Every structure is written in C-alpha cells, then in structure tokens.
Amino acid sequence: MDTITAIKKRIFHLCDERDISVNKLATISALPPSSIKNILYGRSVDPKILTIKKMCDGLGITLGDFFSTPEFDALEQEIV
C-alpha cells in the first residue's frame, strides 16, 4: 500500500466510524467538499498537511491519531 491509499482508507474509515458523509466531513472541517473528494478520488496525489489537519480538527482528533494506524506504520520509505 502507498501513502495516498493509506490516507484515503483512513478518511473513509473515520467517516464510516462516525457515520458521516464526505460532505459532512467537509462541513465540519471548514473545507470545500472538492478538497476531500480530490484526495479520495485520485485528483490530488499530494494532499497538503493543512488539509489533513483541518479534517482532524473537524473530527476532534490529532494528526497523531490520524496517522497512528497499522497501515501508516507499515508504509515503506518512499525516498530511495
């Protein structure tokens, strides 16, 4: 799994866990829905950390909470 896939999976998981839609996530995060949808549907291949931080703020979690999952822990180093 690559980093973008891990981010997508994490966003979908958090929305499912809280029973909210992507549009609701955008609303509570003060982001345009297109910002989140661009990440989820592959139009953004390098999402900004500020966008992820705003999602975390909207969900009431820290960046550490967002990235503390086995999927992120298992990522290979991308710089060779």
KAQUI-V821124 format. One record per residue. N is the residue number from 1. PSI is psi in whole degrees, 0 to 359 (none if undefined). Layout:
n/psi
N/PSI
N/PSI
This chain:
n/psi
1/141
2/174
3/316
4/318
5/319
6/320
7/314
8/311
9/320
10/317
11/312
12/319
13/314
14/321
15/315
16/316
17/324
18/0
19/49
20/155
21/168
22/322
23/321
24/318
25/316
26/316
27/311
28/344
29/359
30/42
31/152
32/140
33/328
34/329
35/316
36/317
37/325
38/324
39/312
40/329
41/21
42/6
43/340
44/110
45/358
46/72
47/144
48/143
49/329
50/322
51/315
52/321
53/318
54/321
55/316
56/315
57/316
58/326
59/351
60/33
61/166
62/165
63/324
64/317
65/319
66/315
67/355
68/75
69/157
70/327
71/317
72/323
73/330
74/357
75/139
76/153
77/135
78/354
79/124
80/none
